[in-house]
Amino acid sequence: MLKIGIMGTANVSRSFTEVLKDSATIKITAIASRSLEKATNFAAEFGIEKAYASYEELLDDPEIEAVYIPLPNTLHAEWVIKAAQAKKHILCEKPIALTIEDVTKMYEEAIRNNVFLMEGFPYKFQPQTILMLKMIKEGAIGEVSQIYADFGFTVDNAENNIRLNPELGGGVMWDAGAYPVSIIREITGKNPKEIVAFGSFNDKGLDTAVSAMLQFENGITAQLNCNFNAAPHRYVRVIGSNGIITAGYNNITKPNTAYIEVKKGLDWNYELEKIEVPFGSGLFFEAESFANYCTHYNSEKQIMIMQQSIDNTATILNILDVIKQ
């Protein structure tokens, strides 16, 4: 069983802890915060053995084998590197970092210390996503030509929400936008050769809504939309030469969202096939996969994941460059 410590008591830390309470693969044994009171209260609420008043104390604990890092975006690089140097495996929330240089340093430090580092995208481990990507790869809809990926919601308590704090790496592209960029790259396996994009900004100059069109060398075009002022939505639609696949690419699925819709053939008279899949928390599926990667460390897998993080980060930065011109 992988013994893991959590760095920070953010809301996602609570979700992570809650879904893993019955895991047979992972045991959360420590929680750290800059406030001992917060860490102690969190530990008491979830029955965690140890509470630390600093992240350094957690990293110094020899029993901890891995850490989960859900800290603000601007703190990821510092603490991933320190965790790697402490010989801890690392699951870090997206975006893993805000520059290519930091992403590269983080993975290089993990490789140097023989620990596994993974950027957290829970949707990737959902049965919904896994089946959708498998069907596309196996040609269920023919040759892919267009992709549409959207993710939006309304940010609550905007004045105090770190998503809208420029000093903490806020902005819609680094948050909601990271997901459509990721799923588009999962489908194409490529970086775009050209980007056209438009953005809306708040009074702090932060992007709050973005629409972008990506063109790839192989002729595929992809459109993404992300929004901090919208009714909650999260869908991907993939159009091929012989069909269409539509699905959510959700972190958490429920019985009414755990399905894929498929339209096959060129006939206008058609019925959509609805394929139901197992539902649950992507945080759980992700953490279980992470534990497996840690137990069976594979340098080739690490290098592949490193390149995915570099390419995702580069695409986000390129979109931000375009909308700020």
N, C-alpha and C positions, 0 to 999 in steps of 0.2 A: 504493500500500500504506500503510495507516494504521500509524504508529509509535506504539506504546503502552508506557507504563511501569506497573509494578505497585507499589502502596504496601503493603508488608507481605509477610511470608513464611509466612502461615498455610497450613494444609493445602489450602484451596480455591485458593490462589495456585498451588500445585503442580499441581492438577488443571487449572486454567485454562491454565497454561503448557504442560502435556503435550499437551492436545488441540489447541492452536493451533500446534504446532511445524511442521506441514506446511501451514498456511494460506497461501493465495495472496492474501489480503485484508489480513491483520494481521501485523505483525512486532513481537514483544516485544523492545524494545531496551534496557530498563533495569529494574532492580529496586532498591527502596529499603527499608531497615530502620533501626530505631534502633540496630542493631548492625552495624557494617561487616563483621564476621566472618560473620554470618548472610547478609548481602547478597552478599558475595563467594563464599561457598560455594554459595548458590543460583544465582548467575550461572554459576559454573564447572560446576555439575551440568547446567544446561540450555543452556549455550552462549549466554548473554545477554551483550551487549557491555559494558554499564555496570552498576556496582554503586555505590549511594550509601548513606552512613551517616545520611542524614536524608531525610525526605519533602520538605523545602524544597529540597534540592539537586536532587531529581528534577524538581520543578516549575520550577526555574530553567533546566533544560536546554531550549534553544530547538528542538532536534530532536524532542522529544516532542510529539506532537499530541493524545494522549489518555491518560487514566489509568484504571486499574482499581483500585477501592478495596474491599478485603475486610476492613477494619479492624473492631475491636469496635464494636458499635452506637452507643455513646456518642461515638465519634470521627467518625462519618460527617459530621455537619453542619459541623464545623470544617474538615475537609479537602476536602469538596466545595466549600464556599465559596471556600477558598484556591485550589483547582484552577481553578475558574471564573474567578477574578480573574487567574490566570496564563494564561488563554485556552486551557485544555485541555478537550477533550470528556471526559465522565465517565460511566463505567459503575460504579455503586455497588451493592454487595450489599444485599439486603433485610435488615431493614427499613431504608428509606432514612434514617429518623430516628424519634425517639420522641415528638415533639410536632408538632402541626399547624403551629405557628409556625415551627419549624425547617424542616419540609418546604417551606413556602411561601417562606421566605428563600432556601433552596438553589436552588429553581427560578427564582426571580426573579433571583438573581445569575447563573445560567446564561443566562437570556434577555437580561439586560443586557449580557452579554459575548459574545453570539452563539455560544455553545457548546452542544452537545447534552448533556443529562443524562438518564440512564435508570436506573431501579431494577431490579436484577437478579432476574428470576424466570425461570430457564432453561426451566422446563416450558412457558412460553408459546410457545416457538419450536420445540417438538417437533412433527413431523408428526402425531403422535398427538393432541395438543391442538388443533392447527389444524383437522384434519379433524373432530374431535368438535364443536367450536364451530360449524363451517360446517354440519354436519348439523343441529344444533339450530336454528340461525338459519333454515335453509331449510325447517324444519318436518318433519324426518324422523320425529319422535316426537309430532307435534302440538303442542298448547299445554303448555308446562312448568308443572307444579304443585308438584313437590317436588324438592329437591336434597339429597343426602347426600355430604359430603366429609370424609374422614378422613386423618390423617397421624400416624404415631407410630413410635417407635424407642426403644432403650435408650441413655441417655447413658453413655458410658464415662468412667472416671477423673473421677467427679463432683466430687471435691474441687478439681480444677484446671481443670475445663472451664468456659470463659467463658459457656457457655449457662446455667450456674447461678451466675453471679457478678452480684449485684444492682448492683454499682458499674459494670458494663459493659453494662447493659441486658439482663440475662438474663431467663429465664422462657420457658415453652413457647409462650405466645401470640405473642411477638415472633419466635420461631424457627419451630418446626413450624406453629404456628397461623396464621402469615402466609400460608401456602400455601392452606389451605382458604378463608380469607377472600378471597383473590385470585381463586381459580377460581369461587367463588360469585358474586362481583361481575362476573367476565367473562361469566358466563351470564346474570345478571339485568340488568346494566348499571345497577343502582340501589343506593341505600343502604337498609338495613333501617329500618322505622319502629318496630319493637319488638324487644327482645332479652330472652330468658330464658337464664340461664347458671349453671353450677355449676363450681367449681374445687377442685382439691386443691393443697396447698401444702407446701413443705418447712420445715425449722426456721429458714430464713432469711426465710420469708414469701414466697418466690417460687413462682409457679404452676408446677406440674409436670404437671398434666393438666387439661384443660378440655373440657366439653361445652356447646354453646350452640345455641339455636334462634333463628333469625332470621325475622321476618315482614316481607314487603314490601307496598307499597301495592297492587300488582297481584294480590295474593292468593297469590303464591308463598311457600312456607315452605322454609327451608333449615336443615339440621342439620349442625353441624361437630363433630368430635372431634379433639383432639390430645393427645399423651401422650409423656412422657419415660421411661416405664417400661413398655415394651410391645415385643412382637415387631415387627419392621419391617413396615409396611404403609402404602399410599398409594393410595387409590381415590376415585373420584367416581362417583356413580350419579344419573342425571337421569331423573325420571319424568314422562312427558307423557301427554296425553289419548289418544294412539294408539301408544304404545311406550315403551321404556326403553333408555337408553344407559348402559353401564358401562365404565369405563376406568381405568387408572392415569393420573395426571397427573405423570409422572416427570421429574426433571431428566435422568436418564440411562436410556435404554431399551436392552434387549437383544432378541435374536430371540424369547425366550420372554415378553417383556413389551410388545413393540411391537404392540399390537393394540387394537381396540375391539370390544366385544360389543353387539349390537343385537337387541332384541326388538320386532317391529312387529305391530300389530293387536291385537284384543281377544279373540281366541280363546285358550282355556286350553291347547289343544293346539298347541304352537308349538316351533320350533327356533331357538336363538340363532344369529344370523349373526355370524361372526367375521371382522372386517376387519383384515388385516395391513397395517402401515404401515412405512416406512423407520425404522431404529433408529440410535441414536448418542447423542453427548453433547449435551445441551441447552446446555452452556457454549459449545460450538463454534457451534451454530446461533444462539445469542444474540449472541455476539461478532461473527459475520458480519453479522447484522442491524444491530447497533449501528454497525459500520463504515459500512454503507450509509446509515444515518440521519445520521452525521457528514458523510459526503461530500455528501449531498443534503439539507442542513439544511432542515427544514420547520417553520415556527413553529406551524402548526396542529397538527402531530403532537406537537410539544413541549408545547403547552398541553393536549392530550388526555392525554398521559402524566403531566403534572403533576397533573391532576385525578384520575387513577386512583390516584396515590400518596397524595394528600390523603384520598381516600375510603377507601382501604385502611387508612391510619393511623387515621382517625377511627373506623372500625368496630372495630379492635383495641382502641383506647382505651375505647370504649363497652363492649365485652365485659369488659375488665379492671375497669372501674368497677362493673359488675353483680356480678362474682364476689367483689369485695372489700367489698361492702356488708354 
